[in-house]
Structures are given as C-alpha cells and as structure tokens.
Amino acid sequence: MAAGRGEFYSSFVEGLRRHQTPQTPGRGRASVHSRRKTSGVGREAVGGQGQRGGRAGARTTHDKKFINRLPTEILMKILSYLDAPSLFCISHVNRLFHQLANDEVLWKKVYMSEFGSQMWNQTTVHDDSTQEVQDQLESQWLTPPAENDVDQLEDQSLEQLAEQPVDKSVGHWKRLYFRTVAGQEINKWRKELKNISPYTGLPRQTEFVLRNLNITWELTVLDHWGFETHLQERRVFFFESSVIVYWSKCKVLCYKDINKIQLHGVKRGPSTSKHRPQWQSLIFELDTKTCDPQVIGKDKLMKLLHLSPGVIIGIWRGQCCISFIMISLHLHRLVEKSLLGSPACPYSEVLKQPCFSSDPELGLHGYTLHFVLHNTNTEIMAGSSRHLLCRTGQIQKGLLELIVIDGTNLSQHRPLSGRFSFPWTSNLLEGSVENCCVMTMTLMDEFQKPFWCVSSPVSIRMVEEQQSSHYSGEHFMMDYSDSDGKVKMELEWLKEEKQFFLIGLTIHISLLKIKQHFGRSY
C-alpha cells in the first residue's frame, strides 16, 4: 500500500514539475538567471555527453527545492495516506520530514484507525514490559531495558490506555501506538508460556511459541580482516529442555581466520516482506581469541571442537576448513533472548532481590534436578531427582555439593540406552564421533524456579582407577565446569551387556551464585 502511494507521489511531483510555466526574461536577477540558463544549454550542446551529469544533478537539486517549496498542508495530506511503518521510515529522511511525520494529528489518526475498534475490548497490555519493546521498535540500536516480572504487573486495557491523561510532550500518540502494538505482540506468546511443567520447570509450549512466531537463528562469523559471513540455519532439533541448531555449507570458512562468532535470534515476517530488514536479537558473542577450544572427539574424517557456551565446530581432519557448526541452546528464557535483545546487546534478565525467609539453611536443600544426555537423534538418558540437599560440612573450596547418584548405593545406579556418540552429516558424507554427546541440565530451587541451566557438549574419557568394586568393566569419567559450578559423572562400561551404567552423579554449585540468589553466605 505504501509503495503504491509512493509511486503516486513521485508521478504527482513529476507532473507539477513538467507543467510549471517557464520564467520570462525580465530585469535584474531574473534576466541574469535566464541568460545563465540559456548559456548553460548552449554549453551542453557543445560539450555533448560531458554536461549531462551536471544537468542531472541540477534537476535533482531542483526537485529537492521544489519539494521544500510545497505547502505544509499538501505534504501533510500526502503523509496522511501512509501507514505506521512508512511514517516511521520517512521521519529519518531529513529534518522537514522528521517534523511532519511526527505530527500528533497523524499518529492519532493512525492509532484510532488500527485500535479504535478494540478500545471496548478488555485486551490486557502490560505497562512496564510493553515500554521495553516500544523503545526497541523506536530505536533498534539501543540496549533494551531489562524485563520486569510479568506476574507483578497490572493489566491495562486499550480503553484505559486511551483514557490516560494526554502527555503534553511531542510524540505521545506515536509512543502510545508502539506501546499498544508491543503489548499485543507480547501477550500473544506470554500467555502460551504460563503453563509450566513441574518435571522440567520450563514452559511446555516453548517449541510451539518459537515456531508460531517464526523465529530462526542466524550465525554471523567475522574474520580477522573484518569481513562478515552470514549463515542461515539448515536444521533444528528440538528436545524437552533444549534445542540444537545446525548450520552447514561453511566451506569458505577457515577456523584459523575466525575472529568472532555472533548468534542472533531473527523474527521472520510474512513472505510478502522477506526483502525488508528483520529484527535481530543478539543471544551471545564469542571471541575466539579469548576462548580455549577443546577437542571433544574425532573420527576418520571429522574433528569436533567445543567452544563455550555450547558451540560445536566440525573441521575436516588434516585441514582447517569448517564443515558445519552446531549450537546447543537451553530453552530457559530462549523466547525472550531471541526477541527482546538488540542487534548489539543481548537480553538480560533482571536479578531479583533475594527472597526473605526465616529458614537458617535456605539455599542448602529443596533442589530438583532434570538431567538429559542426548545427541541430534536420540536421548541416551533422561531423568529427574528431587529433594537434593547439602550439609554445612559438605561445603568445600567455595562449592556446595549435591550428590544426585551415590556410587555406594546400587539402587540408584541407572543403565543408559545406547552408546555415547555424536552423528554428523555434511553434503553427501556422514559419520559419527564416539564418546561425546550433549548434556542438558536444569537445576531448580525449592520454589521450583530454574536456578542453573546448562546445555553443552561433553565428552567421556577412560580412567584407570576403579570407581566401584561392584563392577568389573571399564571405567569412564565425564566432567563439566563453568563459572556457576561443576558436574561430575562416573560411568561403567559392561562388555557382556554392551551397555553403560551411570554409577555416580555429583553437582557442585558456586557459593557466590547461592549468595546472589538467596542472599545467604555459607
């Protein structure tokens, strides 16, 4: 619609310019201007092609001056036919259009035409949260403010918003429009995320919301020379509490030349607007200079490198060329991270105030763990444990210890289905790297809120020391660590059964994280 009116506006200006009556030579400056114009034409005839560029530039300047000479009423009438996105874009052309496109009457008309019929509907709009997205829509390059707790916000209807005292400052109706649009868009997916699973502590409909909003993930690779390579996702593997995103066709990339890796959440619009720029939300940025890559496995053709957090890079053996890139993402707050960030700064969750409780051992008990080991195809293990606790004497070296599976308790040992492997495909080739997989862990506090969420590739290694006297197989260890804590797994491989047994699982939590969350020091 806006494009058609733009063509009408261009033809309208061109018609007025062509039918403009030429100035008759007179006295003073008018005669001089006429003689200069005539002499310019003569020089153009003599000069030939050399003067055409100058004539084109003069015509462009004349058109700009002609637009500036149009009465304000005519320009306002033309702008009144534009929709909200077109008004927002044209306000960045120059100062004149910035002043005209921010007129209160125009934006009030736009607001009433789109939301006037909904003022009697009790559609809720969150006040603080919609203000965040309004700022993001008005300025995509600013850092969005942090999100407030939705449960503590008061719902406001469109009728209540319209009846609020009119702000005397310029831009009231424009802000109100973006605020209403943002509120309606947010409520569409926040209602779906209210149904929390007691098993995982995460919303049940996260995958549905991500697919329904048409959210994809784009990978930006920057080399040492400043060039950017944008990769679109090829495949997505959803699991109960995580998602693995896969990018291929990376032959032009060499790992030694990579400087930074950026992951953005992209909200794709309808097919009619696929050529328009899409909103991008930075999820994380990885600097390859500062991180230490770890080889988690390899086969005859492929070598897998792990870069924290959750990045897997497949490199052809004997070369430095990248075959594919995979990233494992935890589903906790993934919708917010993919939508509410800016292209330059990621979404940041507000650190809540430590909850007040008279319990002297708050933060030492009541934990619930949901633990999954999987690859891109199957789940190797999935389970949960409740009522995890730690005694004060078990706190060592600034870490709180939670024993999930005790090595001396045979009733807690669990068999695992299948071997640890990571299948891969690249063009017409495929393979599988042994002794590695993806670990997805969700640790919830005693209020059943996610406390520590991890989704990262891990590898197992054989150890010579015997972990348990109850088994005579081969002994393996699996370790994971970050700034929030550590995870340690003990495994036994029984050749006769051709099966792994999980005989030990211990989680260590940083006391600093506990102090930030519970406000307690131990």
C-alpha positions as CSV (number, residue, x, y, z in Angstrom):
1,M,0.0,0.0,0.0
2,A,2.8,2.4,0.9
3,A,4.7,1.6,-2.2
4,G,1.7,2.4,-4.5
5,R,1.2,5.8,-2.8
6,G,4.9,6.4,-3.1
7,E,4.6,6.0,-6.9
8,F,1.6,8.3,-6.9
9,Y,3.6,10.9,-5.0
10,S,6.5,10.7,-7.5
11,S,4.3,11.0,-10.5
12,F,2.5,13.9,-8.9
13,V,5.7,15.8,-8.3
14,E,7.0,15.0,-11.8
15,G,3.7,16.2,-13.3
16,L,3.9,19.5,-11.5
17,R,7.5,20.0,-12.5
18,R,6.7,19.4,-16.2
19,H,3.7,21.7,-16.3
20,Q,5.5,24.5,-14.4
21,T,5.4,27.7,-16.6
22,P,8.9,28.9,-17.6
23,Q,10.1,32.2,-16.2
24,T,10.1,35.1,-18.7
25,P,13.2,37.1,-19.0
26,G,13.0,40.4,-17.1
27,R,15.1,42.8,-15.3
28,G,17.6,42.4,-12.7
29,R,18.4,38.9,-11.4
30,A,15.6,37.3,-13.4
31,S,17.3,38.3,-16.7
32,V,20.7,37.2,-15.4
33,H,19.2,33.8,-14.4
34,S,17.6,33.4,-17.8
35,R,20.8,34.2,-19.6
36,R,22.7,31.8,-17.4
37,K,20.2,29.1,-18.1
38,T,20.3,29.7,-21.8
39,S,24.1,29.8,-21.9
40,G,24.2,26.5,-19.9
41,V,22.1,24.9,-22.6
42,G,24.4,26.1,-25.3
43,R,27.4,24.7,-23.4
44,E,25.6,21.4,-23.1
45,A,25.0,21.2,-26.8
46,V,28.7,21.9,-27.5
47,G,30.0,19.8,-24.7
48,G,27.8,16.8,-25.6
49,Q,28.0,13.9,-23.1
50,G,30.2,15.7,-20.6
51,Q,27.4,18.1,-19.4
52,R,24.6,15.5,-19.0
53,G,25.8,14.6,-15.5
54,G,25.7,18.2,-14.5
55,R,22.2,18.6,-15.9
56,A,21.0,15.5,-13.9
57,G,22.5,16.9,-10.7
58,A,20.8,20.3,-11.3
59,R,17.5,18.5,-11.9
60,T,17.8,16.6,-8.7
61,T,18.6,19.7,-6.8
62,H,15.7,21.5,-8.5
63,D,13.3,18.6,-7.4
64,K,14.5,18.8,-3.8
65,K,14.0,22.6,-3.8
66,F,10.5,22.1,-5.3
67,I,9.5,19.6,-2.6
68,N,10.6,22.1,0.1
69,R,8.5,24.8,-1.6
70,L,5.4,22.7,-1.4
71,P,2.9,24.0,1.2
72,T,2.8,22.1,4.5
73,E,-0.9,21.3,4.0
74,I,-0.1,19.4,0.8
75,L,2.8,17.4,2.4
76,M,0.6,16.6,5.4
77,K,-2.2,15.4,3.1
78,I,0.3,13.1,1.3
79,L,1.7,11.7,4.6
80,S,-1.8,11.0,5.8
81,Y,-2.1,8.2,3.3
82,L,1.0,6.3,4.8
83,D,0.8,3.6,7.3
84,A,2.8,3.5,10.6
85,P,5.9,1.7,9.3
86,S,6.2,4.2,6.4
87,L,5.7,7.2,8.6
88,F,8.4,5.9,10.9
89,C,10.8,5.4,8.0
90,I,10.1,8.7,6.3
91,S,10.8,10.6,9.5
92,H,14.5,9.7,9.1
93,V,14.8,11.4,5.6
94,N,15.6,14.9,6.7
95,R,14.6,17.5,9.3
96,L,11.5,18.6,7.4
97,F,10.0,15.1,7.1
98,H,11.1,14.3,10.7
99,Q,9.0,17.2,11.9
100,L,6.0,16.4,9.7
101,A,6.0,12.7,10.2
102,N,5.9,13.1,14.0
103,D,2.8,15.2,13.9
104,E,0.4,14.4,16.7
105,V,-2.7,14.5,14.4
106,L,-1.2,12.0,12.0
107,W,-0.3,9.5,14.7
108,K,-3.6,9.9,16.5
109,K,-5.3,9.1,13.2
110,V,-3.1,6.0,12.7
111,Y,-3.7,4.8,16.3
112,M,-7.5,5.3,16.1
113,S,-7.7,3.6,12.7
114,E,-6.0,0.5,13.9
115,F,-7.0,0.3,17.6
116,G,-10.1,2.4,17.8
117,S,-12.4,-0.6,17.4
118,Q,-10.6,-2.5,20.1
119,M,-10.9,0.1,22.8
120,W,-14.0,-1.6,24.1
121,N,-12.3,-5.0,24.3
122,Q,-10.7,-5.9,27.5
123,T,-7.4,-6.9,25.9
124,T,-4.7,-6.7,28.5
125,V,-1.4,-4.8,28.0
126,H,1.5,-4.9,30.4
127,D,2.6,-1.5,31.2
128,D,6.4,-1.9,32.0
129,S,7.1,-4.8,29.6
130,T,5.5,-3.1,26.6
131,Q,7.5,0.0,27.3
132,E,10.6,-2.1,26.7
133,V,9.6,-3.2,23.3
134,Q,8.4,0.2,22.4
135,D,11.9,1.6,22.9
136,Q,13.3,-1.3,20.9
137,L,10.9,-0.6,18.0
138,E,11.7,3.1,18.0
139,S,15.4,2.7,18.2
140,Q,16.8,-0.8,17.2
141,W,20.3,0.1,18.1
142,L,19.7,1.0,21.7
143,T,20.1,-1.5,24.6
144,P,16.7,-2.6,25.7
145,P,15.8,-2.2,29.3
146,A,15.6,-5.4,31.4
147,E,12.3,-7.2,31.8
148,N,10.2,-6.9,34.9
149,D,8.3,-9.7,36.5
150,V,5.2,-10.1,34.5
151,D,3.2,-11.6,37.4
152,Q,3.7,-8.3,39.3
153,L,2.4,-6.0,36.6
154,E,-1.1,-4.6,36.4
155,D,-3.1,-5.3,33.3
156,Q,-4.4,-2.3,31.4
157,S,-7.0,-2.3,28.6
158,L,-6.8,-0.3,25.4
159,E,-9.6,1.8,26.7
160,Q,-7.7,2.6,29.9
161,L,-4.6,3.5,27.8
162,A,-6.6,5.8,25.6
163,E,-8.3,7.5,28.6
164,Q,-4.9,8.3,30.3
165,P,-4.1,12.0,30.6
166,V,-2.7,13.2,27.3
167,D,1.0,13.9,27.5
168,K,1.9,17.4,26.5
169,S,5.2,16.3,25.1
170,V,5.7,15.7,21.4
171,G,5.3,12.1,20.4
172,H,2.5,11.0,22.8
173,W,0.4,9.2,20.2
174,K,3.4,7.7,18.5
175,R,4.6,6.2,21.8
176,L,1.1,5.0,22.6
177,Y,0.9,3.3,19.2
178,F,4.2,1.4,19.6
179,R,3.3,0.6,23.2
180,T,-0.1,-0.9,22.2
181,V,1.5,-2.9,19.3
182,A,4.2,-4.2,21.6
183,G,1.7,-5.1,24.3
184,Q,-0.5,-7.1,21.9
185,E,2.6,-8.9,20.4
186,I,4.0,-9.8,23.8
187,N,0.7,-11.1,25.2
188,K,0.3,-13.5,22.3
189,W,3.3,-15.6,23.4
190,R,3.4,-14.9,27.1
191,K,0.0,-16.5,27.6
192,E,1.3,-19.6,26.0
193,L,4.4,-19.7,28.3
194,K,2.4,-19.6,31.5
195,N,1.9,-23.4,31.6
196,I,5.0,-24.6,33.4
197,S,5.9,-28.3,33.5
198,P,6.7,-29.5,37.1
199,Y,9.0,-32.1,35.6
200,T,11.4,-29.6,33.9
201,G,10.5,-26.3,35.4
202,L,10.1,-24.8,31.9
203,P,7.1,-23.7,29.8
204,R,5.5,-26.6,28.0
205,Q,4.8,-24.6,24.8
206,T,8.2,-23.1,24.2
207,E,8.7,-25.0,20.9
208,F,5.2,-24.1,19.8
209,V,5.8,-20.4,20.5
210,L,9.2,-20.4,18.7
211,R,7.7,-22.0,15.6
212,N,4.5,-19.9,15.7
213,L,6.4,-16.7,15.9
214,N,8.6,-17.9,13.0
215,I,11.8,-17.3,15.0
216,T,15.0,-18.5,13.4
217,W,18.6,-18.2,14.4
218,E,21.3,-16.6,12.3
219,L,25.0,-17.1,12.7
220,T,27.4,-14.2,11.9
221,V,31.1,-15.1,11.5
222,L,33.7,-12.3,11.5
223,D,37.2,-12.9,10.3
224,H,40.4,-11.1,11.1
225,W,40.0,-8.7,8.1
226,G,36.6,-7.5,9.2
227,F,34.5,-9.4,6.7
228,E,31.2,-10.9,7.8
229,T,29.7,-14.2,6.7
230,H,26.0,-14.7,7.5
231,L,24.8,-18.3,7.8
232,Q,21.1,-19.3,7.8
233,E,20.1,-22.3,9.9
234,R,19.7,-25.6,8.0
235,R,18.2,-27.8,10.6
236,V,16.8,-27.5,14.1
237,F,16.5,-30.4,16.6
238,F,14.1,-29.8,19.5
239,F,14.2,-31.7,22.8
240,E,12.3,-31.4,26.0
241,S,14.5,-28.7,27.5
242,S,17.0,-27.8,24.7
243,V,17.4,-27.2,21.0
244,I,20.3,-27.9,18.7
245,V,20.7,-25.5,15.7
246,Y,22.7,-26.7,12.7
247,W,24.5,-24.7,10.0
248,S,26.3,-26.2,7.1
249,K,27.8,-25.1,3.8
250,C,30.8,-23.5,5.6
251,K,33.5,-24.5,3.1
252,V,34.6,-20.9,2.6
253,L,35.4,-20.6,6.3
254,C,38.7,-21.4,7.9
255,Y,38.8,-21.8,11.6
256,K,42.2,-20.0,11.9
257,D,40.7,-16.9,10.3
258,I,37.7,-16.6,12.5
259,N,37.8,-13.7,15.0
260,K,34.2,-13.6,16.4
261,I,31.1,-15.6,16.3
262,Q,27.7,-14.0,16.9
263,L,24.3,-15.7,17.3
264,H,21.2,-13.7,16.7
265,G,17.6,-14.6,17.0
266,V,15.6,-13.4,14.0
267,K,11.9,-13.0,13.8
268,R,10.9,-13.6,10.2
269,G,8.0,-11.7,8.8
270,P,5.5,-12.9,6.2
271,S,6.6,-13.9,2.7
272,T,5.5,-10.5,1.3
273,S,8.1,-8.7,3.4
274,K,11.0,-11.1,3.1
275,H,13.1,-8.3,1.5
276,R,12.6,-5.9,4.4
277,P,15.1,-5.9,7.2
278,Q,14.2,-8.2,10.0
279,W,14.6,-7.7,13.8
280,Q,17.7,-9.2,15.2
281,S,18.3,-10.0,18.9
282,L,21.9,-10.9,19.9
283,I,22.0,-14.0,22.1
284,F,25.7,-14.2,22.6
285,E,29.0,-13.2,21.1
286,L,32.1,-15.4,21.2
287,D,35.6,-14.2,20.8
288,T,37.9,-17.0,19.5
289,K,41.0,-15.2,20.8
290,T,40.0,-15.4,24.4
291,C,38.3,-18.9,24.5
292,D,40.2,-22.1,24.6
293,P,38.8,-24.7,22.1
294,Q,38.7,-28.3,23.3
295,V,38.6,-31.4,21.1
296,I,35.7,-33.5,22.3
297,G,36.1,-36.2,19.7
298,K,37.1,-37.2,16.2
299,D,36.7,-39.9,13.6
300,K,38.4,-40.7,10.3
301,L,37.0,-37.6,8.6
302,M,35.9,-35.1,11.2
303,K,37.2,-33.4,14.3
304,L,34.8,-31.7,16.8
305,L,35.8,-28.6,18.6
306,H,33.9,-27.3,21.6
307,L,33.7,-23.6,22.3
308,S,31.9,-22.4,25.4
309,P,28.9,-21.8,25.5
310,G,27.6,-24.8,23.7
311,V,29.3,-24.3,20.3
312,I,30.4,-27.3,18.3
313,I,32.6,-26.8,15.2
314,G,33.2,-29.7,12.8
315,I,36.5,-29.4,11.0
316,W,37.8,-31.7,8.3
317,R,40.8,-33.7,9.6
318,G,44.1,-32.6,8.0
319,Q,42.6,-29.3,7.1
320,C,41.4,-26.1,8.8
321,C,38.2,-25.8,6.7
322,I,34.9,-25.8,8.6
323,S,32.3,-28.4,7.6
324,F,29.4,-27.4,9.9
325,I,28.6,-25.5,13.1
326,M,26.2,-26.6,15.8
327,I,25.0,-24.7,18.8
328,S,23.1,-26.2,21.8
329,L,20.7,-23.8,23.5
330,H,18.8,-24.3,26.7
331,L,15.1,-23.5,26.4
332,H,15.0,-21.4,29.6
333,R,14.2,-17.8,28.5
334,L,15.0,-18.6,24.9
335,V,12.0,-16.8,23.6
336,E,12.9,-13.6,25.4
337,K,16.6,-14.0,24.3
338,S,15.5,-14.4,20.7
339,L,13.1,-11.4,20.7
340,L,13.8,-8.8,23.4
341,G,17.5,-8.2,22.8
342,S,19.0,-5.7,20.4
343,P,21.4,-6.3,17.5
344,A,24.3,-5.1,19.6
345,C,23.4,-6.2,23.2
346,P,21.8,-9.4,24.4
347,Y,18.7,-9.7,26.5
348,S,19.5,-9.5,30.2
349,E,17.2,-10.9,32.9
350,V,16.6,-8.8,36.0
351,L,18.4,-10.1,39.1
352,K,15.6,-10.5,41.6
353,Q,16.0,-9.5,45.2
354,P,16.9,-12.4,47.4
355,C,13.8,-13.9,48.8
356,F,13.1,-13.3,52.5
357,S,12.9,-16.5,54.7
358,S,13.4,-17.4,58.3
359,D,14.9,-20.7,57.3
360,P,18.5,-20.7,58.6
361,E,19.5,-23.3,55.9
362,L,17.9,-21.5,52.9
363,G,19.8,-22.5,49.8
364,L,21.1,-25.8,51.2
365,H,18.1,-28.0,50.5
366,G,15.0,-28.5,48.3
367,Y,16.7,-28.7,44.9
368,T,15.2,-30.5,42.0
369,L,17.3,-31.7,39.0
370,H,16.2,-32.6,35.5
371,F,19.1,-34.2,33.6
372,V,19.3,-35.3,29.9
373,L,22.1,-36.8,27.8
374,H,21.3,-36.8,24.1
375,N,22.7,-36.2,20.6
376,T,20.9,-34.9,17.5
377,N,18.9,-38.1,17.1
378,T,18.2,-39.9,20.3
379,E,18.1,-39.5,24.1
380,I,20.7,-41.5,25.9
381,M,19.4,-40.8,29.3
382,A,16.6,-38.6,30.8
383,G,15.6,-38.4,34.5
384,S,14.9,-36.2,37.4
385,S,15.8,-36.2,41.1
386,R,14.1,-34.3,43.9
387,H,14.8,-33.2,47.5
388,L,18.5,-32.7,46.9
389,L,20.3,-31.2,49.9
390,C,23.8,-30.4,51.2
391,R,25.1,-30.3,54.7
392,T,27.1,-27.5,56.0
393,G,30.1,-29.8,56.4
394,Q,30.0,-30.7,52.7
395,I,30.9,-27.2,51.6
396,Q,34.4,-27.2,50.4
397,K,36.6,-24.7,48.4
398,G,33.7,-22.4,47.8
399,L,31.4,-25.1,46.3
400,L,28.2,-26.6,47.6
401,E,28.0,-30.3,46.9
402,L,24.8,-32.1,45.8
403,I,25.0,-35.9,45.5
404,V,22.4,-37.0,42.9
405,I,23.6,-40.6,42.4
406,D,25.7,-42.2,45.2
407,G,28.3,-44.6,44.0
408,T,27.8,-46.9,47.0
409,N,24.0,-47.1,46.6
410,L,23.3,-49.8,44.0
411,S,19.6,-48.9,43.8
412,Q,20.4,-45.5,42.4
413,H,22.6,-46.8,39.6
414,R,21.0,-46.4,36.1
415,P,21.6,-48.2,32.8
416,L,21.9,-46.0,29.7
417,S,20.4,-46.7,26.4
418,G,22.9,-46.8,23.6
419,R,26.5,-45.6,23.3
420,F,27.8,-42.1,23.6
421,S,28.1,-40.8,20.0
422,F,27.5,-37.7,18.0
423,P,26.3,-38.2,14.4
424,W,27.1,-35.7,11.7
425,T,26.3,-35.1,8.1
426,S,28.0,-32.8,5.5
427,N,26.8,-32.8,1.9
428,L,26.9,-36.4,0.8
429,L,29.1,-37.6,3.7
430,E,28.1,-38.7,7.1
431,G,29.7,-40.2,10.2
432,S,29.6,-40.5,14.0
433,V,32.1,-39.3,16.6
434,E,32.2,-41.7,19.6
435,N,32.4,-40.9,23.3
436,C,30.7,-37.5,23.2
437,C,27.2,-36.1,23.4
438,V,25.2,-33.1,24.7
439,M,24.4,-32.6,28.4
440,T,21.2,-30.6,29.2
441,M,20.7,-29.9,32.9
442,T,18.1,-27.8,34.7
443,L,18.6,-27.3,38.4
444,M,15.5,-25.8,40.3
445,D,15.5,-24.3,43.7
446,E,13.0,-25.2,46.4
447,F,10.4,-22.8,44.8
448,Q,10.6,-24.8,41.6
449,K,12.2,-21.9,39.7
450,P,15.1,-22.6,37.3
451,F,18.3,-21.9,39.2
452,W,21.1,-23.2,37.0
453,C,20.6,-24.1,33.3
454,V,23.2,-25.7,31.1
455,S,23.1,-27.2,27.6
456,S,26.6,-28.1,26.4
457,P,28.5,-30.8,24.6
458,V,30.6,-33.1,26.8
459,S,33.0,-36.0,26.3
460,I,33.8,-39.0,28.3
461,R,37.3,-40.3,29.0
462,M,38.6,-43.6,30.2
463,V,40.3,-43.7,33.6
464,E,42.5,-46.4,35.1
465,E,41.3,-46.0,38.7
466,Q,38.4,-48.3,39.7
467,Q,35.4,-46.2,40.6
468,S,33.3,-49.0,42.1
469,S,34.0,-52.5,43.5
470,H,30.6,-53.7,42.3
471,Y,31.5,-53.7,38.6
472,S,34.4,-55.2,36.6
473,G,34.1,-53.3,33.4
474,E,35.9,-50.3,32.0
475,H,35.7,-47.0,34.0
476,F,34.8,-43.6,32.4
477,M,34.5,-40.1,33.7
478,M,32.6,-37.1,32.4
479,D,33.3,-33.5,33.6
480,Y,31.7,-30.1,33.0
481,S,32.5,-26.8,34.6
482,D,31.7,-23.1,34.3
483,S,31.6,-20.0,36.5
484,D,28.4,-21.3,38.2
485,G,29.6,-24.7,39.2
486,K,30.8,-28.2,38.2
487,V,29.2,-31.5,37.1
488,K,30.9,-34.9,37.6
489,M,29.7,-38.2,36.2
490,E,31.0,-41.7,36.8
491,L,30.3,-44.5,34.3
492,E,30.9,-48.2,33.8
493,W,31.0,-50.0,30.5
494,L,30.0,-53.6,30.7
495,K,31.2,-55.6,27.7
496,E,28.9,-58.5,28.2
497,E,25.8,-56.4,28.3
498,K,27.3,-53.8,25.9
499,Q,25.8,-51.1,28.0
500,F,26.9,-48.1,30.0
501,F,25.8,-47.7,33.7
502,L,25.7,-44.4,35.5
503,I,27.1,-45.1,38.9
504,G,27.8,-41.6,40.2
505,L,26.5,-38.0,39.6
506,T,27.6,-35.1,41.7
507,I,26.8,-31.4,41.2
508,H,28.9,-28.6,42.8
509,I,27.3,-25.1,43.0
510,S,29.3,-21.9,43.5
511,L,28.6,-20.2,46.8
512,L,28.7,-16.9,45.0
513,K,25.7,-17.9,42.9
514,I,23.9,-19.0,46.0
515,K,24.6,-15.7,47.7
516,Q,23.3,-13.8,44.7
517,H,20.1,-15.9,44.5
518,F,19.3,-16.5,48.2
519,G,21.2,-13.7,49.9
520,R,22.9,-16.2,52.2
521,S,26.6,-16.7,52.9
522,Y,27.9,-20.1,54.0
